[in-house]
Amino acid sequence: MTKRLLAGLERFLGGIAALILCVLLLLVLVNVTLRYVFHSGFIGAEELGIWLHLALISIAAPLALNGPLSMRFDLGLRFLPPPFRHGALVLADVFTIVAGLTLLLGGWQVIGLVGGTSPALGLPEWFRFSVVALGGGLLLAILVLSRLSEGRLPSLLLSLLLGGGAYLATPLVDFSSSWPPSAVLGLLAGAGLLVSAPLAHAFLASASLAGAFGSSLPEPALVSTAVNGMSKFLLLAIPFFLLVGSLLTVSGAATWLVGFAAAMVGHRRAGLAQTVLLTSVIFSGASGSSVANAAFGASTFQPQLVKNSYTPAQAGAIIAATSVLDNVIPPSIAFLLLAAATNLSVGALLTGGFLAGALMAVCLAIAIHLSVRTKGEGRPATAGERLRAAAAALPAFGLGVIVVVGIRFGVATPTEAAALAAFYALGLAVWARCGRQPLVDAFRQSAVEAGAIGLLIGSAGPFAFLLAVDDVGGQIAGLVHALGSSPWLVLLSCNLVLLVVGLFLDIGAAILLIGPILLPVAVAAGIDPVHFGVVLVVNLMIHGLTPPLGMLIYVVSGVTRVPAADLFRAVLPYLAALLVALFILCVLILIV
């Protein structure tokens, strides 16, 4: 009964999230059409888009609780004996409960405090906070139903008791000390990660609990800060780019790209692995999501690689390593996050991403050639076969033209270009005669992924605020300057900071928290801000392959069932290749 109720709720919320994403897409497309065809526009379109995006995040994010998009660090749990593992899972749920209560009750408090109406929409300002409160309630409901369906009633009761008690006790106690609240928040969030709490929940819960340690961010301000972090029109490009990747897969356009890549390099030594790499390079121009490409590659290429004498771990490592390129080669969600956090030019960042992505691809190709001993699969393709493969993939290549040309030459904003790309991918799916259900599933999957990423962006807001209040940026800048003020030393110091930070923070959180801190330091040393932004993204993307977080490793492990520990070992040659690419990129930036 409980399982059916949970499945029904998830199906209903997934449908609502997919509908909101569809409305968002229609809204942006209509506004683009009005502007370019009729030289007018829909008043309040951007603000309405932001409010709908908040609703999408609030409804879709709870659906990611039990999947890979929850961004849990669960490697340590495997080494714990069963009783301790059980206790860690209870504590992980405690963080989720505190996060849910913070969104629910904190959002409710903001509703009672905020006043006025939106000038553009004529709606009360409290409305956008009401959907966040609803999201907190949905998160708690899905957690309760999930644990009941798993037969974990005693654990659920214990976690509710501990989570509710901690939440209620926070405003009543005072553990203020000489430690800055941001440090306490970081330690609490780290503890949450160690017990396998979802990353966004660990941040939100820790920001709430930090109130007992002298935090200057009361709960209503905490929720407002999180909501403001998600309230940027630029961020609407994320669900659209995710939708592009999903539609490419269901339409079969992704297989056209695979066929083209195989025709180009499939006959060479390690030809199938090189095909995986070239497919990632091409697919990067469409999806902009490393997670999406890792899932696609793991399901598409893993069986074929294993059939052709690759070990399961090596096959998974190649897929994970090549997926790094998706957040570097445009369109890149990572660059969108960086632009939102630092106000850098999206077009300039995407242009820099081309060079960096090409360099990384070359280094990976060399590493694959040296590490894989299998021969090419099949004979070399003829010129006619390559021409036919290119012609078949030509419609998918059109996506890259829409996105990059549209943004770089100012024809469309990043959000508009992403919406146009999604509409184009939808057209490919309709042309391929996809059924209604695959299209609905594509919208639903993209909405859930966007909800998880959006909640992470919001959860990083309070942490970033406390870092600013405690002048952590100034301290890091002082540390970097203490190591030297020349561009070479500053860039080296920043890379070392990023290499350490990336071990413990998801790339999205690291960009949002560390990007605004390190960028002024680099600019003061005479480093071009756009060039530094590219280095920052490349550095942090490499951590998709490193423990303890290694998101790409966990995605591939989840799809292929290969243990993450085996993948972490097998990926070392490709990790070394990417570090070499990072070094070369830094040298090029400093000598140009």
ABEGO torsion letter per residue (X at the ends): XAAAAAAAAAAAAAAAAAAAAAAAAAAAAAAAAAAAAAGBBBBGAAAAAAAAAAAAAAAAAAAAAABAAAGBBAAAAAABBAAAAAAAAAAAAAAAAAAAAAAAAAAAAAAAABBEBBAAAGBBAAAAAAAAAAAAAAAAAAAAAAAAAAGAAAAAAAAAAAAAAAAAAAAABBABBABBAAAAAAAAAAAAAAAGBBAAAAAAAAAAAAAAAGBABBAAAAAAAAAAAABBAAAAAAAAAAAAAAAAAAAGAAAAAAAAAAAAAAABBGAAAAAAAAAAAAAAAAAGBAAAAAAAAAAAAAAAAAAAGBBAAAAAAAAAAAAAAAAABOBBAAAAAAAAAAGBBAAAAAAAAAAAAAAAAAAAAAAAAAABABBBBEBBBBAAAAAAAAAAAAAAAAAAAAAAAAAAAGABBAAAAAAAAAAAAAAAAAAAGBBAAAAAAAAAAAAAAAAAAAAAAAAAAAAAAAAAAAGAAAAAAAAAAAAEABAAAAAAAAAAAAAAAAAABBAAAAAAAAAAAAAAAAAAAGBBAAAAAAAAAAAAAAAAABOAAGAAAAAAAAAAGBBAAAAAAAAAAAAAAAAAAAAAAAAAAAAX
